[in-house]
Amino acid sequence: MAAYKTLKGQSIRQVAQDPTNPLLGEIWYNTTLGALKGYQTISAAWASGGNLGSARDGLAGAGLQTAGLAFGGDQVPPAVSAKTEEYNGSSWSEQNDLSTARNILGGAGTQTAGLAFGGTTPGATNATEEYGGTSWTSGGNLGTGRYFLTGAGTQTAGLAIGGSPPASAGLTNTEEYNGSSWTAGGALPASRRSSAACGTQTAGLNFGGKGSGAPSEANTTEEYDGSSWTSGGTLNTARRTLAGAGSQTAALGMAGYPPNRTDCEKYNGTSWSITASMSTARRYTAGCGTQAAGLGFGGYAPGGKTNATEEFTDTFNAARTLTTS
């Protein structure tokens, strides 16, 4: 004879409080709330955040989703920007400007210890500035002035990667910052500009961008160990002028070109997988945060420069109300 639970199903237990360590798929009735609840997998998603005070593209970012930093770029009407803004998880507030207005620059660090380097003023610059949470001060100059570069690491252990000129191919140059000066690091295996990067000086990640040859958009990924680059997994979609967040083993790549893109990818240290798309298609955007909690802001959208900010939440498990009756 079949068991009762096979014929009728298992009863749903009643509890006064949600269990502290539920199993995935577990269901219970919370008598205090009068609600049927279950422990479910919540899919990755982007949500709208507070708009930047100034719409711009070609800006740089640093920090976390709840403590972000946006600086530089090109604003409307076309003008190289020195603007700096801080994000608190819901809104941006304007802070003291960069000493040198610049566009398509590199950035790294945190909201209270940021690093801005390179860019065009117009014209390639090697200037570096350090942010202390209130204002910017001069740091050591890059060995090679460049724009269309990308950055990773911290204010005292930063990475400057690739860039232009030459605009036709890009550079292989990598430089390491120690808090006061830049020194040459291991060269990229191929020239690159307009790529994205994340991670640290001893565990960095560089991906996408534009190189020489055809197609010019790259889907390659390189991992840095503090002295040299090695090949990693390839992006599902080759692109340039994208943004990155996270670490070498848990990265997030967002947006890019061509055309203006909404699609995003996640890296696990070996391979890239497609994840939730942004709401606003964009290129020349900036990003910061982690793979679990990323932030994308600014860029060039179909209607022009945008101030739109979006917050990424990766897949997670959580208790959810199934009914309130």
Secondary structure by P-SEA (a helix, b strand, c coil): cccccccccbbbbbbccccccccccbbbbcccccbbbbbbbbccccccccccccccccccccccccbbbbbbccccccccccbbbbbcccccccccccccccccccccccccbbbbccccccccccbbbbbcccccccccccccccccccccccccbbbbccccccccbbbcbbbbbcccccccccccccccccccccccccbbbbcbbbbccccccccbbbbbcccccccccccccccccccccccccbbbbcccccccccbbbbbcccccccccccccccccccccccccbbbbcccccccccccbbbbbbcbbbbbbbcccc
